[in-house]
């Protein structure tokens, strides 16, 4: 069964705009859970631009679904993760000037550094994921460093989908989706879990949810944006229904062949 991880960073972004105490990301996590989320994702950035250390600590204590901590592979973040013990830690690239994560982690170029971080996190009982572009060399490098999960970057697919007028059959969109599918096949062949995420929304998510073997989709901005109008619980419920129905229809189609 496909799962939905809800990223609540942007709830903290709104709070930090006023440096106040509301809206509370922990409250958002509870509402997401009630809407059907299978997990909560937060990115504790080195510059603490949105999620704060106390948010992560409170989420660890108060949420009753799995916690995925996005983080740079630094000694500080590894130490925090080993202390907090989220169910999963996802290693991502991080730039101080970026608005959001701009691409996958170059695991291939950083193998020696990342292998140490993965070993430290795994040794603390944390499932380790890496956020990568849909490239076979990155998948194979992820396996070599000991990652258990690869989250494939869906940003280029989402941008093509939007640029081509939401035409899922556009050659540019089909090409990007094919890259994700091939990466997912290699991930699974190497015994790792295939997750996907970044820039997915209510219009473009279904083709990704139909891909064979995709285990989790991590979605944040679109859900928080929708929640402004319908509430977090309903926004999550709508997204969960979309991905579940898409995955089930794809499974039925494959079984009928």
C-alpha positions as CSV (number, residue, x, y, z in Angstrom):
1,X,0.0,0.0,0.0
2,X,1.4,3.4,-1.0
3,X,1.9,5.8,1.9
4,X,1.8,9.6,2.3
5,X,4.4,11.5,4.2
6,X,3.3,15.1,4.9
7,X,6.0,17.8,5.1
8,X,5.0,20.5,7.5
9,X,8.0,22.9,7.0
10,X,5.8,25.6,5.5
11,X,3.6,25.8,8.6
12,X,6.8,26.8,10.5
13,X,7.6,29.2,7.7
14,X,4.4,31.1,8.4
15,X,5.2,31.1,12.1
16,X,8.7,32.3,11.6
17,X,7.6,35.2,9.4
18,X,6.4,36.8,12.7
19,X,8.8,35.0,15.0
20,X,5.8,34.0,17.1
21,X,4.2,30.8,18.4
22,X,1.6,30.2,15.8
23,X,0.7,28.3,13.7
24,X,2.2,25.3,15.6
25,X,3.8,22.7,13.4
26,X,3.0,20.0,16.0
27,X,-0.7,20.9,15.7
28,X,-0.4,20.6,11.9
29,X,1.2,17.2,12.3
30,X,-1.8,16.0,14.5
31,X,-4.2,17.3,11.9
32,X,-2.3,15.6,9.1
33,X,-2.4,12.3,11.0
34,X,-6.2,12.7,11.5
35,X,-6.5,13.3,7.7
36,X,-4.7,10.0,6.9
37,X,-1.0,10.8,6.8
38,X,1.3,7.9,7.3
39,X,4.2,10.0,8.4
40,X,5.4,13.5,9.1
41,X,8.5,15.1,7.4
42,X,10.4,18.1,8.6
43,X,13.7,19.6,7.4
44,X,15.8,20.9,10.2
45,X,18.0,23.3,8.2
46,X,21.4,24.5,9.4
47,X,20.1,28.1,9.3
48,X,16.9,27.1,11.2
49,X,14.9,29.2,8.7
50,X,11.6,27.4,9.5
51,X,11.6,24.2,11.7
52,X,13.4,24.7,15.0
53,X,15.1,22.2,17.3
54,X,12.3,22.3,19.8
55,X,9.8,21.5,17.0
56,X,11.6,18.3,16.2
57,X,11.8,17.4,19.9
58,X,8.1,18.0,20.4
59,X,7.2,16.1,17.2
60,X,9.2,13.1,18.4
61,X,7.4,13.2,21.7
62,X,3.8,13.9,20.6
63,X,3.3,12.4,17.1
64,X,2.0,8.9,16.8
65,X,3.1,8.2,13.2
66,X,6.6,7.9,11.8
67,X,8.8,10.9,11.8
68,X,11.2,11.5,8.8
69,X,13.9,14.1,9.5
70,X,15.4,15.7,6.5
71,X,18.9,16.8,7.2
72,X,22.3,17.7,5.8
73,X,25.0,15.1,6.4
74,X,26.9,17.2,9.0
75,X,28.2,16.2,12.4
76,X,25.7,18.5,14.1
77,X,22.7,17.1,12.3
78,X,23.8,13.5,12.7
79,X,24.2,14.1,16.5
80,X,20.7,15.6,16.7
81,X,19.2,12.7,14.8
82,X,21.0,10.2,17.0
83,X,19.5,11.9,20.0
84,X,16.0,12.4,18.7
85,X,15.8,9.0,16.9
86,X,13.3,9.7,14.1
87,X,12.1,6.5,12.3
88,X,13.9,7.8,9.2
89,X,16.6,10.3,8.4
90,X,16.8,11.6,4.9
91,X,20.1,13.1,3.7
92,X,19.6,16.0,1.4
93,X,21.8,18.7,-0.2
94,X,21.5,22.1,1.5
95,X,22.3,25.6,0.3
96,X,21.9,28.8,2.3
97,X,20.7,30.8,-0.7
98,X,18.2,28.3,-2.1
99,X,14.5,28.8,-1.5
100,X,13.9,25.0,-1.4
101,X,15.9,22.0,-2.2
102,X,17.1,22.4,-5.8
103,X,18.3,19.0,-6.7
104,X,19.3,15.6,-5.5
105,X,22.2,14.8,-3.3
106,X,25.3,13.8,-5.3
107,X,25.9,10.6,-3.5
108,X,28.3,9.4,-6.3
109,X,30.7,12.3,-5.6
110,X,30.4,12.2,-1.8
111,X,30.5,8.5,-1.1
112,X,33.2,8.5,1.6
113,X,31.7,11.4,3.6
114,X,28.1,10.0,3.3
115,X,29.1,6.4,4.2
116,X,30.2,7.6,7.6
117,X,27.0,9.5,8.3
118,X,24.9,6.6,7.1
119,X,26.8,4.2,9.4
120,X,26.3,6.5,12.4
121,X,22.6,6.9,11.8
122,X,22.0,3.2,11.1
123,X,24.0,2.3,14.2
124,X,21.4,4.3,16.2
125,X,18.6,2.3,14.7
126,X,17.5,4.9,12.2
127,X,16.4,4.0,8.7
128,X,18.5,6.1,6.3
129,X,17.2,7.6,3.1
130,X,19.0,9.6,0.5
131,X,17.3,12.2,-1.8
132,X,18.7,11.7,-5.3
133,X,18.1,12.6,-8.9
134,X,16.7,9.8,-11.0
135,X,20.1,8.6,-12.2
136,X,21.3,5.0,-12.1
137,X,24.8,6.0,-10.9
138,X,23.3,7.8,-7.9
139,X,21.1,4.8,-7.1
140,X,24.1,2.4,-7.2
141,X,26.1,4.8,-5.0
142,X,23.3,4.9,-2.5
143,X,23.5,1.2,-2.2
144,X,27.2,1.2,-1.7
145,X,27.0,3.7,1.2
146,X,24.4,1.6,3.0
147,X,21.2,3.6,2.4
148,X,18.0,1.6,3.0
149,X,15.8,4.0,1.0
150,X,16.1,6.3,-2.0
151,X,13.7,9.1,-2.5
152,X,13.7,10.1,-6.1
153,X,13.6,13.8,-6.9
154,X,10.4,14.5,-8.8
155,X,11.0,18.2,-9.3
156,X,11.9,18.1,-13.0
157,X,8.9,16.0,-13.8
158,X,6.6,18.4,-11.9
159,X,8.0,21.4,-13.6
160,X,7.6,19.7,-17.1
161,X,4.0,18.8,-16.1
162,X,3.2,22.5,-15.3
163,X,5.1,23.9,-18.3
164,X,3.2,21.6,-20.7
165,X,-0.2,22.6,-19.6
166,X,-0.7,19.6,-17.2
167,X,-0.6,17.3,-20.2
168,X,0.5,13.9,-18.8
169,X,1.0,12.6,-22.3
170,X,3.4,15.4,-23.4
171,X,6.8,13.9,-24.5
172,X,8.6,16.0,-22.0
173,X,6.5,14.8,-19.2
174,X,6.6,11.2,-20.3
175,X,10.4,11.4,-20.6
176,X,10.8,12.7,-17.0
177,X,8.4,10.1,-15.7
178,X,10.3,7.3,-17.5
179,X,13.5,8.4,-15.7
180,X,11.8,8.1,-12.3
181,X,10.4,4.7,-13.2
182,X,13.8,3.4,-14.3
183,X,15.4,4.7,-11.2
184,X,12.7,3.1,-9.1
185,X,13.2,-0.3,-10.8
186,X,17.0,-0.2,-10.1
187,X,16.3,0.9,-6.5
188,X,14.1,-2.1,-5.9
189,X,16.4,-4.5,-7.8
190,X,19.2,-3.5,-5.3
191,X,16.9,-4.2,-2.3
192,X,16.2,-0.6,-1.3
193,X,12.9,1.1,-0.8
194,X,11.6,3.4,-3.6
195,X,10.2,6.7,-2.4
196,X,9.5,9.8,-4.4
197,X,8.9,13.5,-3.7
198,X,9.4,17.2,-4.5
199,X,6.9,19.6,-6.1
200,X,4.2,17.0,-6.3
201,X,0.7,18.4,-6.1
202,X,-3.0,17.5,-6.6
203,X,-2.7,17.7,-10.4
204,X,0.6,15.8,-11.1
205,X,0.7,13.2,-8.3
206,X,-1.3,10.4,-9.9
207,X,1.2,9.3,-12.6
208,X,3.9,9.1,-10.0
209,X,1.6,7.2,-7.6
210,X,1.0,4.6,-10.4
211,X,4.6,3.8,-10.8
212,X,5.5,0.1,-9.9
213,X,6.8,-0.4,-6.4
214,X,6.7,3.2,-5.2
215,X,6.4,3.0,-1.4
216,X,6.0,6.5,-0.1
217,X,5.3,10.0,-1.6
218,X,6.5,13.0,0.5
219,X,4.5,16.1,-0.2
220,X,4.5,19.4,1.6
221,X,3.9,22.7,-0.1
222,X,0.9,21.7,-2.1
223,X,-0.9,20.3,1.0
224,X,-0.1,23.3,3.2
225,X,-1.3,25.6,0.4
226,X,-4.5,23.7,0.1
227,X,-4.9,23.6,3.8
228,X,-5.1,27.4,3.8
229,X,-8.5,27.1,2.2
230,X,-9.9,23.7,3.4
231,X,-7.9,22.9,6.5
232,X,-5.0,20.5,7.0
233,X,-7.1,17.5,7.8
234,X,-9.2,17.8,4.6
235,X,-6.1,18.7,2.4
236,X,-4.4,15.6,3.6
237,X,-7.5,13.4,3.1
238,X,-7.8,14.6,-0.5
239,X,-4.2,13.9,-1.3
240,X,-4.3,10.5,0.3
241,X,-7.4,9.6,-1.7
242,X,-5.7,10.6,-4.9
243,X,-2.6,8.6,-4.4
244,X,-4.3,5.5,-3.0
245,X,-6.8,5.3,-5.9
246,X,-4.1,5.9,-8.5
247,X,-1.9,3.2,-7.0
248,X,-4.8,0.7,-6.7
249,X,-5.9,1.3,-10.3
250,X,-2.3,0.7,-11.5
251,X,-2.1,-2.5,-9.5
252,X,-5.4,-3.8,-10.9
253,X,-4.3,-3.0,-14.4
254,X,-1.0,-4.8,-14.0
255,X,-2.7,-7.8,-12.4
256,X,-5.1,-8.0,-15.4
257,X,-2.3,-8.3,-17.9
